[in-house]
Amino acid sequence: MQNFIDTFLDFFRTDAGLRSRPASILDWGSGPVPSLTTLLQEQGFEAYPYDLHYQPVLPDAAVRFETIVCLEVAEHFLSPRDEFRRMADFLLPSGYLVVGTHPAESMSCDFEKWWYRSDITHVSFYSEKSLEIVGASADLVFRGKIGQFEYVFQKKG
Protein backbone atom coordinates (compact mmCIF):
# COMPACT_ATOMS: atom_id res chain seq x y z
CA MET A 1 0.00 0.00 0.00
CA GLN A 2 2.80 2.42 0.76
CA ASN A 3 4.20 1.82 -2.74
CA PHE A 4 0.82 2.82 -4.17
CA ILE A 5 0.82 6.01 -2.06
CA ASP A 6 4.40 6.86 -3.02
CA THR A 7 3.65 6.30 -6.71
CA PHE A 8 0.71 8.68 -6.85
CA LEU A 9 2.44 11.26 -4.65
CA ASP A 10 5.41 11.21 -7.04
CA PHE A 11 2.95 11.90 -9.83
CA PHE A 12 1.58 14.91 -7.93
CA ARG A 13 5.09 16.21 -7.23
CA THR A 14 6.37 15.87 -10.78
CA ASP A 15 3.29 16.72 -12.85
CA ALA A 16 3.58 20.38 -13.89
CA GLY A 17 1.21 22.74 -12.16
CA LEU A 18 0.11 20.41 -9.35
CA ARG A 19 0.70 21.01 -5.69
CA SER A 20 2.73 18.35 -3.95
CA ARG A 21 -0.15 16.85 -1.96
CA PRO A 22 -3.84 16.39 -2.75
CA ALA A 23 -6.01 18.26 -0.25
CA SER A 24 -8.76 15.65 0.11
CA ILE A 25 -8.76 11.95 -0.72
CA LEU A 26 -11.56 9.41 -0.92
CA ASP A 27 -10.53 5.74 -0.64
CA TRP A 28 -13.06 4.06 -2.95
CA GLY A 29 -13.67 0.44 -1.99
CA SER A 30 -11.83 0.69 1.31
CA GLY A 31 -13.07 -2.69 2.51
CA PRO A 32 -13.90 -3.88 6.04
CA VAL A 33 -10.62 -2.52 7.44
CA PRO A 34 -9.75 0.75 5.67
CA SER A 35 -5.98 0.26 5.79
CA LEU A 36 -5.17 2.63 2.93
CA THR A 37 -7.33 5.36 4.49
CA THR A 38 -5.55 4.87 7.82
CA LEU A 39 -2.10 5.05 6.20
CA LEU A 40 -3.06 8.26 4.40
CA GLN A 41 -4.44 9.80 7.60
CA GLU A 42 -1.28 8.83 9.50
CA GLN A 43 0.68 10.74 6.86
CA GLY A 44 -1.41 13.85 7.44
CA PHE A 45 -3.92 13.58 4.61
CA GLU A 46 -7.58 14.42 4.89
CA ALA A 47 -8.71 10.95 3.79
CA TYR A 48 -12.06 9.22 4.03
CA PRO A 49 -13.08 5.60 3.49
CA TYR A 50 -15.94 4.58 1.24
CA ASP A 51 -17.07 1.05 0.55
CA LEU A 52 -20.46 0.00 -0.78
CA HIS A 53 -20.64 -2.93 1.66
CA TYR A 54 -18.58 -1.88 4.70
CA GLN A 55 -18.55 1.94 4.77
CA PRO A 56 -21.51 3.01 2.62
CA VAL A 57 -21.85 6.54 4.03
CA LEU A 58 -19.75 9.41 2.74
CA PRO A 59 -18.86 12.31 5.08
CA ASP A 60 -21.42 14.50 3.30
CA ALA A 61 -23.33 13.77 0.11
CA ALA A 62 -22.35 17.20 -1.27
CA VAL A 63 -18.62 16.74 -0.63
CA ARG A 64 -16.36 16.40 -3.66
CA PHE A 65 -12.75 15.26 -3.48
CA GLU A 66 -9.56 16.40 -5.15
CA THR A 67 -8.41 12.79 -5.45
CA ILE A 68 -10.04 9.38 -5.36
CA VAL A 69 -7.87 6.31 -4.91
CA CYS A 70 -9.16 2.92 -5.96
CA LEU A 71 -6.65 0.23 -5.02
CA GLU A 72 -7.31 -3.39 -5.98
CA VAL A 73 -11.04 -2.66 -6.38
CA ALA A 74 -11.74 -2.08 -10.10
CA GLU A 75 -11.46 -5.80 -10.82
CA HIS A 76 -14.51 -6.33 -8.57
CA PHE A 77 -16.75 -3.95 -10.56
CA LEU A 78 -19.75 -5.70 -12.13
CA SER A 79 -20.34 -2.64 -14.29
CA PRO A 80 -17.06 -0.73 -14.73
CA ARG A 81 -18.61 2.15 -16.68
CA ASP A 82 -21.19 2.75 -13.97
CA GLU A 83 -18.57 2.62 -11.22
CA PHE A 84 -16.20 4.96 -13.03
CA ARG A 85 -19.12 7.39 -13.49
CA ARG A 86 -19.95 7.16 -9.78
CA MET A 87 -16.34 7.87 -8.86
CA ALA A 88 -16.19 10.80 -11.30
CA ASP A 89 -19.33 12.24 -9.69
CA PHE A 90 -17.42 12.57 -6.40
CA LEU A 91 -14.42 14.32 -7.93
CA LEU A 92 -13.94 18.05 -8.02
CA PRO A 93 -13.52 19.53 -11.52
CA SER A 94 -9.94 18.72 -12.64
CA GLY A 95 -9.68 16.20 -9.78
CA TYR A 96 -7.76 12.95 -10.09
CA LEU A 97 -8.70 9.29 -9.96
CA VAL A 98 -5.83 6.88 -9.24
CA VAL A 99 -6.61 3.23 -9.98
CA GLY A 100 -4.39 0.36 -8.92
CA THR A 101 -5.14 -2.90 -10.74
CA HIS A 102 -3.18 -5.60 -12.53
CA PRO A 103 -3.71 -5.23 -16.27
CA ALA A 104 -4.26 -8.22 -18.49
CA GLU A 105 -1.02 -7.29 -20.28
CA SER A 106 0.89 -8.17 -17.11
CA MET A 107 0.05 -11.84 -17.22
CA SER A 108 2.89 -14.08 -18.29
CA CYS A 109 0.77 -17.18 -18.91
CA ASP A 110 -2.54 -17.91 -20.56
CA PHE A 111 -5.64 -16.23 -19.17
CA GLU A 112 -7.12 -19.40 -17.68
CA LYS A 113 -4.03 -19.89 -15.50
CA TRP A 114 -3.45 -16.23 -14.58
CA TRP A 115 -3.35 -15.89 -10.77
CA TYR A 116 -5.40 -12.67 -10.82
CA ARG A 117 -8.22 -14.40 -12.65
CA SER A 118 -8.31 -17.26 -10.14
CA ASP A 119 -9.89 -14.97 -7.51
CA ILE A 120 -13.62 -15.61 -8.03
CA THR A 121 -14.47 -12.08 -6.87
CA HIS A 122 -12.47 -10.63 -9.78
CA VAL A 123 -15.05 -10.13 -12.51
CA SER A 124 -13.54 -7.31 -14.62
CA PHE A 125 -10.12 -7.30 -16.25
CA TYR A 126 -8.49 -4.41 -18.04
CA SER A 127 -5.90 -3.54 -20.58
CA GLU A 128 -4.46 -0.05 -20.58
CA LYS A 129 -6.67 0.75 -23.58
CA SER A 130 -9.84 -0.56 -21.93
CA LEU A 131 -9.11 1.55 -18.83
CA GLU A 132 -8.77 4.57 -21.10
CA ILE A 133 -12.13 3.78 -22.77
CA VAL A 134 -13.96 3.17 -19.48
CA GLY A 135 -12.54 6.39 -18.05
CA ALA A 136 -13.57 8.37 -21.13
CA SER A 137 -17.14 7.10 -20.73
CA ALA A 138 -17.14 8.93 -17.37
CA ASP A 139 -15.59 12.16 -18.76
CA LEU A 140 -12.22 11.25 -17.27
CA VAL A 141 -9.10 11.96 -19.29
CA PHE A 142 -6.55 9.15 -19.13
CA ARG A 143 -3.30 10.75 -17.96
CA GLY A 144 -1.34 7.53 -18.17
CA LYS A 145 0.29 4.69 -16.36
CA ILE A 146 2.36 6.05 -13.47
CA GLY A 147 3.71 2.86 -11.95
CA GLN A 148 3.72 -0.85 -12.53
CA PHE A 149 -0.02 -1.20 -11.84
CA GLU A 150 -1.17 2.40 -11.23
CA TYR A 151 -3.17 4.52 -13.66
CA VAL A 152 -4.25 8.15 -13.38
CA PHE A 153 -7.33 9.87 -14.78
CA GLN A 154 -8.33 13.51 -14.54
CA LYS A 155 -11.87 14.81 -14.48
CA LYS A 156 -12.61 17.35 -17.15
CA GLY A 157 -12.68 20.71 -15.48
N, C-alpha and C positions, 0 to 999 in steps of 0.2 A: 504494500500500500504506500509506503513512503516513496518508493521509486515512481509510482504514479503521480504523487504530489510533486515530487522534484521535477518530473518531466513537464507537467503543465505550468509550474512556476517558472521554469527556464523559458518556456514559450512566452509567458507574460513579460519576463525581463528582457528578452531579446527581440520581441516583435515591436517594430517601430511604432511609437506613439502610444504605447500602453504603459500604465503605471506598473510598478513591480509586483503588486499584490491585488488580487480581486477584492472588492469591498465586501461582497456578500456571496455566499456559496450555498447552493442547495445540493444535498447528496441524494440523488434520485435512485431509489431502490436500495435504501440503506440496510435493509434486512432486519432480523430480530435483534441484533446487537450492532448498533451503528458505529462500527470501528473507525471507518474513514472519517465520519463526522467528528468523532472524539479526537482523532489525530489532528484534524484541522483546527479544532477548538483549542487544543493544547499548544498549537503553534500560533495562536492569537487571531485566528480567523473568525469572522462572524459566520458560522456554518450551522445549517439546520438539516436534520434528517427527514426524509420522506420515503415511505414505502407503502404501496397499496395495501399490503396485508398486515404489516407490523406497526407502521407509523403513518396512518392515513390522513392525519390532520396537519396542514401547513400552519405556520405561525399566524398568518392572516391571509385570507383568500385574495386580498388585493395586492399583496406583496409580490414584487418581481425581483429577480436576482441578477447580479452582474454575471455570475457563472453558475452553471449546473454541471456537476460531475456525475458520471454514470459508469461506474466501474464494475465490470463483470455482471452486467444486468441486461444489456441489449439482446443477448442471445436467448433470454427468457421471454421476449416480447412475442405475443401471439399475433399482434398486428403492428409491425414496426412503424408503418406510416402514421398510424394513430398515436402511438407513443411518442414519436419524434414531434408530432404536432402539439401534444400535451406539454412536452418539455419546452418547446419553443414559446408556448403561451405564458410560461412562468419566467421567461427571460426578459430583461430590459432591452430596449432597442440597442443594437450593436453589442449585446451580451454574447457570452461564449458558452458553448456546450462542449465538454470534453468527454469523449466516450472511450472506455478501455474495453476492448474485446479482441479475441484471437480471430484474425481473418482466415478465410478458407485458404488463401494463398500460403499461409504459414504451415500448412500440413505437409509432412514429408512422406506420407503414405496415402493409400487410397482412402476415399471418404468413409467407407464403411468401417475402417479400422482406426480412424482418427480419434484420439483420446477425447477431444473436445465434444465430438458427436456422441460419445458413449454415455454422457450425462443425459438421462431421459428428460430433464427439465430444460435442456437446451433445444429450442424449437426453431430458432432463426439463426442463420449463418450468413456472413457477409464477406464480400470482397471489398476492396477499397472503392471500386466503382459503384457497387450497390449501396454502400454507405453514402456516397456522394448523391446518388439518386434519391434515397430515402430522405436525406437531409434537405435536398432541394424541394421535395414535396411539402416540407414544413417551412419554407422560406428561410432556410438556413444555408449559408454559403459555406462550402467545404473549404477550409483553410489548409488542410493537409494532414499528413501523418507526422506526428511530432516525436514519436518514440517507436519502440518495437511493436507495441499493440495499442497506441494511443492516437486518437484522431480528434481534430478540433474543427468545430463549426462556429460560424458567427451569424447571429440574427441580423437580418436586414434592418438598417436603422434609419 
